[in-house]
């Protein structure tokens, strides 16, 4: 029999509505699963079992008093939260020693939205320190393991968010994506990961890394769940000045209205040639090619296009993201938040030692790099030039979207790698985001979804990109593909 923890949100909604399962049964199933697998997976930094079970009890009481048909979409369902989302009264570390004792006094907008939609919070999920990384190895709190092979990374920076959903330790999770941190871990653990358009989802109450790139989104077991989660998260927030006041379509209805027969008839799907590079894993390339054939069978016209500035994405990102990070992280000074050096000799000593002790080496590397590219004399040569290249990258996409509905690419050049394999070589690590970073530079929405397995049983993902604020299109294309294949139904066996 399928265990409750293995189900999707939409399956649980049906069970709750028909009273075949209660929120307490669902939440208990998740905590039993956590007890059995968490010592091996290590997805969570903080567990909140007591308050989660209390929330579930209240949910069940509400269902019996108001009637199950009136419940909100995430009602009674445990959703894990990445540890850079502020949660009132629950420790929030951003994976860093400098915040290891920080308890926020309020909920960020998206956490509050999930709670308003009825979600239950089982705990806070592990992540790379300040979301800087692709493997979750820069976390102060250890590295989550990939449920498909415990010797491998689950991706990063939302590694805990991916590992927990893939292991059945929650039904969906939140992530943040600055250069690929939702899509990469989703691809490496057989999940659907959504990075919405810049401005679609509020970042208020999310610990900032690089503010012109950061975006909040969900990791889920399938596309329908992705639509349900995005619906709950999206929308204008006056507390985030970068959030855009534009209507949020009904994503779930958008999926239901796709025709059953040839659902992608009339769609034009662009395949950028720069994303099929030499040195890319042969099995990833093969799985993506096979997915293109499936999309053609579903009625789509797939055509090769060019995004000529693709190769400049990684260097451009590492100038802009580090510049913004050096500024965002200046607030951790040992006075206002988190770790403080005891017995400092002077104020400067307090700043210096608190920061030296509190930050890990990847974060320090980025602060130094970011400070350098912003410094007088180098600002024009690096920062300003990178901004100009960013415009060229965005224009490449705009051009392709003049004649195409969505763009299809791989997500990661390789399947999940072994723990330790790239940790000592920052450049190697940075290159794992070559297919995801440019989407952030252009502010576009993109979705990662399962499209295959390697011979040795490691998941492979593909990426669908749409125009700004056209998330419903990428969801529809992904849903059509998912309905025609069975990859999303595969679960890791632990
Ligand atoms: N891996 C990239 C980095 O380290 C992206 C991280 C992210 O999206 N948060 O910056």
Boltz pocket constraint, residues with backbone or C-beta under 6 A from the ligand:
constraints:
  - pocket:
      binder: B
      contacts: [[A, 130], [A, 131], [A, 132], [A, 133], [A, 134], [A, 156], [A, 157], [A, 176], [A, 177], [A, 178], [A, 179], [A, 180], [A, 181], [A, 182], [A, 209], [A, 321], [A, 429], [A, 433]]
      max_distance: 6.0
